[in-house]
Amino acid sequence: MTMKQVTILLRQAPLSRTFTSEALRMTLGLTLSGNAVKVVLAEDGVFLLQASAPEKIGLTEIFRHVRTLQELGCPFVAEKESMDERGILEPVFPVLQEDRRAVAEILSESDLVIGC
């Protein structure tokens, strides 16, 4: 079986806790299937990079998923323009910042894109 490049595109703010948590849980499941999985944060999804005290706003579970995905080698990519438009200067966890053109290329090169 050939490994597939799967990209999860998160475009919603993480304050919809259940939605974001479930999307990241699904992402964890996809890593167990031998897929090369990448998470792309764009539009309001980049707000995930701003929650410096996740336990205070109820995002502890989400950040547990982020840490686990990073430990599994799942890269996180953030659209630089979305970060700039929302004033996010210092992400709270490591993320590769790419411009829209590079993000579009990541999406077009993926075997499967799941938009959340």
Kinemage of the C-alpha trace (Angstrom):
@kinemage 1
@onewidth
@group {chain A} dominant
@subgroup {mainchain}
@vectorlist {calphas} color= white
{ca met a 1} P 0.000 0.000 0.000
{ca thr a 2} L 1.347 3.404 -0.982
{ca met a 3} L 1.641 6.126 1.631
{ca lys a 4} L -0.759 8.995 0.981
{ca gln a 5} L -0.111 12.683 1.671
{ca val a 6} L -3.085 13.833 3.721
{ca thr a 7} L -3.511 17.491 4.631
{ca ile a 8} L -5.906 18.687 7.294
{ca leu a 9} L -6.917 22.302 6.660
{ca leu a 10} L -8.123 24.041 9.836
{ca arg a 11} L -9.893 27.317 9.028
{ca gln a 12} L -12.043 27.865 12.129
{ca ala a 13} L -11.066 29.498 15.406
{ca pro a 14} L -10.264 26.974 18.150
{ca leu a 15} L -12.896 28.483 20.435
{ca ser a 16} L -15.298 26.054 18.825
{ca arg a 17} L -13.552 23.564 21.124
{ca thr a 18} L -15.399 20.411 20.196
{ca phe a 19} L -14.941 20.964 16.482
{ca thr a 20} L -11.196 21.658 16.663
{ca ser a 21} L -10.588 18.892 19.171
{ca glu a 22} L -12.393 16.348 16.993
{ca ala a 23} L -10.507 17.482 13.875
{ca leu a 24} L -7.174 16.983 15.661
{ca arg a 25} L -8.304 13.628 17.078
{ca met a 26} L -9.174 12.554 13.523
{ca thr a 27} L -5.717 13.732 12.444
{ca leu a 28} L -4.134 11.496 15.086
{ca gly a 29} L -6.085 8.568 13.700
{ca leu a 30} L -4.860 9.276 10.188
{ca thr a 31} L -1.226 9.142 11.342
{ca leu a 32} L -1.808 5.565 12.544
{ca ser a 33} L -2.749 4.452 9.031
{ca gly a 34} L 0.725 5.012 7.607
{ca asn a 35} L -0.203 8.295 5.955
{ca ala a 36} L 2.056 11.347 5.754
{ca val a 37} L -0.156 13.836 7.553
{ca lys a 38} L 0.238 17.604 7.675
{ca val a 39} L -1.908 20.210 9.451
{ca val a 40} L -2.385 23.574 7.747
{ca leu a 41} L -3.766 26.514 9.715
{ca ala a 42} L -5.379 29.274 7.658
{ca glu a 43} L -7.899 32.077 8.099
{ca asp a 44} L -9.251 31.948 11.704
{ca gly a 45} L -7.550 28.586 12.270
{ca val a 46} L -4.324 30.482 12.991
{ca phe a 47} L -5.839 31.644 16.284
{ca leu a 48} L -4.757 28.238 17.596
{ca leu a 49} L -1.244 29.732 17.621
{ca gln a 50} L -2.260 32.444 20.068
{ca ala a 51} L -3.646 30.542 23.066
{ca ser a 52} L -0.785 31.006 25.524
{ca ala a 53} L -2.773 29.684 28.521
{ca pro a 54} L -4.981 26.952 27.015
{ca glu a 55} L -6.124 25.641 30.404
{ca lys a 56} L -7.707 29.015 31.223
{ca ile a 57} L -9.941 28.978 28.169
{ca gly a 58} L -10.716 25.272 28.054
{ca leu a 59} L -8.322 24.244 25.280
{ca thr a 60} L -6.188 21.791 27.284
{ca glu a 61} L -7.380 18.763 25.279
{ca ile a 62} L -6.651 20.517 21.981
{ca phe a 63} L -3.085 21.292 22.987
{ca arg a 64} L -2.605 17.702 24.150
{ca his a 65} L -3.501 16.635 20.588
{ca val a 66} L -1.117 19.236 19.123
{ca arg a 67} L 1.761 17.973 21.302
{ca thr a 68} L 1.075 14.352 20.407
{ca leu a 69} L 0.938 15.142 16.685
{ca gln a 70} L 4.222 17.035 16.900
{ca glu a 71} L 5.832 14.126 18.778
{ca leu a 72} L 4.687 11.867 15.931
{ca gly a 73} L 6.434 14.167 13.445
{ca cys a 74} L 3.264 15.679 11.989
{ca pro a 75} L 4.207 19.143 10.712
{ca phe a 76} L 2.046 22.182 11.364
{ca val a 77} L 2.035 24.892 8.703
{ca ala a 78} L 0.462 28.330 9.153
{ca glu a 79} L -0.475 30.680 6.358
{ca lys a 80} L 1.650 33.769 6.971
{ca glu a 81} L -0.913 36.198 5.544
{ca ser a 82} L -3.599 34.880 7.908
{ca met a 83} L -1.216 35.350 10.841
{ca asp a 84} L -0.376 38.887 9.728
{ca glu a 85} L -4.029 39.840 9.178
{ca arg a 86} L -4.863 38.679 12.720
{ca gly a 87} L -1.811 40.179 14.406
{ca ile a 88} L -0.256 36.879 15.463
{ca leu a 89} L 3.445 37.583 15.817
{ca glu a 90} L 4.711 34.847 18.139
{ca pro a 91} L 3.131 31.394 17.849
{ca val a 92} L 2.834 29.481 21.141
{ca phe a 93} L 4.105 26.257 19.518
{ca pro a 94} L 6.500 25.565 16.633
{ca val a 95} L 4.935 26.037 13.233
{ca leu a 96} L 6.292 26.482 9.728
{ca gln a 97} L 5.050 29.794 8.333
{ca glu a 98} L 4.377 29.765 4.594
{ca asp a 99} L 2.826 32.305 2.235
{ca arg a 100} L -0.456 31.646 0.423
{ca arg a 101} L 1.263 30.432 -2.692
{ca ala a 102} L 3.217 27.797 -0.754
{ca val a 103} L 0.080 26.738 1.147
{ca ala a 104} L -1.784 26.377 -2.165
{ca glu a 105} L 1.054 24.189 -3.416
{ca ile a 106} L 0.873 21.997 -0.295
{ca leu a 107} L -2.854 21.542 -0.853
{ca ser a 108} L -2.507 20.802 -4.564
{ca glu a 109} L 0.244 18.217 -3.957
{ca ser a 110} L -1.815 16.361 -1.348
{ca asp a 111} L -3.575 13.122 -2.211
{ca leu a 112} L -6.384 14.101 0.140
{ca val a 113} L -7.342 17.434 1.737
{ca ile a 114} L -9.809 17.445 4.598
{ca gly a 115} L -11.171 20.911 5.319
{ca cys a 116} L -12.321 21.533 8.867
